[in-house]
Amino acid sequence: MQRRANSNNKKEQGLAKSRAAIRKAASNRNLSSAIININSNGSSILSSSTIYRNPTAFFQSYKEMEKRFKVYVYEEGELPIVHDGPCKDIYTSEGRFIHEMEHGNNRFRTNNPRAAHVYFMPFSVTWMVKYLYTPDTYNLTPLKQFVSDYVKLISVKHPFWNTTQGADHFMLSCHDWAPHASRGNSFLYNTSIRVLCNANSSEGFNPQKDVSLPEIHLYGGNVNPKLISPPPSNLSRPFLAFFAGGLHGPIRSILLQHWKGRDSDLRIYEYLPKDQDYYDSMLWSKFCLCPSGYEVASPRIVEAVYAECIPVILSDHYVLPFSDVLKWEAFSIQVDISEIPRLKEILLGVSEDKYLMLKEGLRAVRKHFVLNQPVKKFDVFHMILHSVWLRRLNLRVG
């Protein structure tokens, strides 16, 4: 018991030092315009940009994370639902993170649970749906029951869950039903850190403790080659805006009702014509519309970042990924749903100077949304961990 107390005291003292260093950096106004760029060798330097809320605070926080942060991954549970996840479809973010924590050569995982600041529960809600859900029943009880059983297993076998009622534990999932699955344990839902693509603040997502996970759709596990190297910035983009997608949810209904096939500048489709390529259309457009479907998240946002096509966020109650540190207005536009009838007017009202500034922001922020193998500094894996790190910093464990 004494050893556990000493271990906790040492961790908390280290976190207190990190908090003090971040506060000091945040108040350094002389460097308030500085941000991180990544050299080819993965090292970091400071230069000017505007994509961060407080660049020096973020940079210091990231350094503190690299220096201190340790994650324990529970070994309980069996394949395929635990210790695995999808890596080649719309839920790629889920599988790739689990795989990196389980098998990657990163500095954050520890095999000593008493040295850990947080505890990762590596179950896959996507695989729960695949293996436990009966199609067309809309009965999510088996998912919630699995989560309930898993939390019971680790809480009986280990002391760490009960010490904080799960506040220093986290789950991660990109599946739409992950928030429902997390209801299998009330402390997981209300207290633990839930890293979710379905980050809907009107449905229980709490930005103070939960983390918004980018939805990244990698067909076959790779970024489409056309998005790896977008056209030069000085190349003209002939279309004002582009969207193609099914009639899912009320926002898309409004968008298609007002703009589908009505204006040659706004290439708005429910079904993309067979003679057109989806990614070419993004690369030829100045703005890419990103409306929510039945759930708030959309892989179009990350695709638009890759294509350097300004994302136009059309969503209610969506907490955007990494918004603790990223200033989304520096590389995207948010349009209220009520303003969709004025969409063309709003986009035409973006000055050339602002458009170029947004494009520059997209180029700067891209590195934070890339899935690398092996992982690299400041990429999406590290940004996810940094979001979890921030929430652990805000937690005082006695």
Long-range contacts (C-beta under 8 A, 24 or more apart in sequence): 3-114, 4-114, 4-159, 7-114, 7-115, 8-397, 8-398, 11-115, 11-117, 11-397, 12-396, 12-397, 14-68, 15-68, 15-117, 15-392, 15-393, 18-61, 18-64, 18-67, 18-68, 18-393, 19-393, 21-60, 21-64, 22-57, 22-60, 22-61, 22-64, 22-393, 24-60, 25-56, 25-57, 25-59, 25-60, 25-61, 26-54, 26-56, 26-57, 26-60, 28-56, 31-55, 31-56, 32-56, 34-59, 35-59, 35-364, 36-62, 36-378, 37-364, 38-367, 38-376, 38-377, 38-378, 42-376, 42-377, 43-377, 44-377, 44-378, 49-330, 49-360, 49-361, 49-364, 50-327, 50-330, 50-357, 50-361, 51-326, 51-327, 51-330, 51-331, 51-361, 51-364, 51-365, 52-325, 52-326, 52-327, 53-324, 53-325, 53-326, 53-327, 54-325, 57-325, 58-325, 61-325, 61-386, 61-389, 61-390, 61-393, 62-378, 62-382, 62-386, 64-389, 65-385, 65-386, 65-389, 66-107, 68-117, 69-108, 69-117, 69-118, 69-385, 69-389, 69-392, 70-108, 70-109, 70-110, 70-115, 70-116, 70-117, 71-101, 71-108, 71-109, 71-110, 71-116, 71-117, 71-118, 71-119, 71-120, 71-385, 71-388, 72-109, 72-110, 72-111, 72-112, 72-113, 72-115, 72-116, 72-118, 72-119, 72-120, 72-160, 73-101, 73-102, 73-109, 73-119, 73-120, 73-122, 74-119, 74-120, 74-121, 74-122, 74-154, 74-158, 76-150, 76-153, 76-154, 76-157, 77-122, 77-123, 77-150, 77-153, 80-124, 80-127, 80-131, 81-123, 81-124, 81-127, 81-128, 81-131, 81-132, 81-146, 82-122, 82-123, 82-124, 82-150, 83-122, 84-124, 84-127, 85-124, 85-126, 85-127, 86-124, 86-126, 86-127, 87-218, 87-221, 88-218, 88-219, 88-220, 88-221, 89-217, 89-218, 89-219, 90-174, 90-215, 90-217, 90-299, 91-126, 91-173, 91-174, 91-175, 91-197, 91-215, 92-174, 92-216, 92-217, 92-218, 92-221, 92-371, 93-174, 93-197, 93-213, 93-214, 93-215, 93-216, 93-371, 93-380, 94-124, 94-125, 94-126, 94-172, 94-173, 94-174, 94-175, 94-197, 94-213, 95-124, 95-126, 96-371, 96-381, 97-172, 97-195, 97-381, 97-384, 98-122, 98-124, 98-172, 100-375, 100-381, 104-374, 104-375, 104-381, 105-374, 106-375, 106-381, 108-385, 113-158, 113-160, 116-160, 117-168, 117-389, 117-392, 118-168, 118-169, 118-170, 118-193, 118-388, 118-392, 119-154, 119-160, 119-161, 119-168, 119-169, 119-170, 120-169, 120-170, 120-171, 120-172, 121-150, 121-151, 121-154, 121-169, 121-170, 121-171, 123-147, 123-150, 123-171, 124-173, 125-173, 125-175, 125-177, 125-178, 125-181, 126-173, 126-174, 126-175, 128-181, 129-175, 129-177, 140-177, 140-180, 140-181, 143-177, 143-180, 143-181, 143-184, 144-180, 144-181, 144-183, 144-184, 145-184, 146-181, 146-184, 147-181, 147-182, 147-183, 147-184, 147-185, 147-188, 148-184, 148-185, 151-184, 151-185, 151-187, 151-188, 163-397, 164-191, 164-395, 164-397, 165-191, 166-191, 166-192, 167-191, 167-192, 167-193, 167-209, 167-395, 167-397, 168-193, 168-392, 168-395, 168-397, 169-193, 170-194, 170-195, 170-211, 170-388, 171-195, 172-196, 172-213, 172-384, 173-197, 173-213, 174-198, 174-213, 174-215, 174-297, 176-294, 176-295, 179-203, 179-204, 179-205, 193-388, 193-391, 193-392, 195-384, 195-387, 195-388, 197-295, 197-297, 198-295, 198-296, 198-297, 199-296, 199-297, 199-318, 199-319, 199-320, 199-321, 200-295, 200-296, 200-317, 200-318, 200-319, 201-317, 201-318, 201-319, 202-316, 202-317, 203-317, 205-319, 207-319, 207-323, 208-391, 208-394, 209-391, 210-319, 211-384, 211-387, 211-388, 211-391, 212-318, 212-319, 212-320, 212-321, 212-322, 212-323, 212-387, 213-297, 213-321, 213-384, 214-301, 214-302, 214-321, 214-322, 214-369, 214-380, 215-297, 215-298, 215-299, 215-301, 215-302, 216-299, 216-302, 216-369, 216-371, 216-380, 217-299, 217-302, 217-303, 218-371, 223-306, 223-370, 224-279, 226-277, 226-279, 226-280, 226-283, 227-279, 227-282, 227-283, 227-303, 227-306, 227-307, 228-306, 230-283, 230-306, 230-307, 230-308, 231-283, 231-308, 233-308, 233-356, 233-359, 233-363, 237-283, 237-284, 237-285, 237-286, 237-309, 238-284, 239-265, 239-266, 239-267, 239-281, 239-284, 239-285, 239-286, 240-265, 240-266, 240-285, 240-286, 240-287, 240-344, 240-347, 240-348, 241-265, 241-266, 241-267, 241-268, 241-285, 241-286, 241-287, 241-288, 241-289, 241-312, 241-343, 241-344, 241-347, 242-266, 242-267, 242-268, 242-281, 242-282, 242-284, 242-285, 242-287, 242-288, 242-289, 242-309, 243-267, 243-268, 243-269, 243-288, 243-289, 243-291, 243-300, 244-268, 244-269, 244-270, 244-271, 244-272, 244-278, 244-281, 245-269, 245-270, 245-291, 245-293, 245-300, 246-270, 246-271, 246-293, 248-293, 248-294, 249-291, 249-292, 249-293, 249-294, 249-295, 251-291, 251-292, 251-293, 251-314, 251-315, 251-316, 251-337, 252-291, 252-292, 252-293, 254-337, 254-340, 255-289, 255-291, 255-314, 255-340, 255-343, 258-340, 258-341, 258-343, 259-340, 259-343, 259-344, 263-344, 265-344, 266-343, 266-344, 279-303, 279-307, 282-307, 282-309, 283-307, 283-309, 285-309, 286-310, 286-347, 286-355, 287-311, 287-312, 287-333, 287-347, 288-312, 289-314, 289-343, 290-314, 290-315, 291-315, 292-316, 292-318, 301-332, 302-369, 304-332, 305-331, 305-362, 305-365, 305-366, 305-369, 306-366, 306-369, 308-359, 308-362, 308-363, 308-366, 310-355, 310-358, 310-359, 310-362, 312-343, 312-347, 314-340, 321-369, 321-383, 322-368, 322-383, 322-386, 322-387, 324-387, 324-390, 325-386, 325-390, 326-365, 326-368, 330-357, 330-358, 330-361, 330-365, 331-358, 331-361, 331-362, 331-364, 331-365, 332-358, 333-358
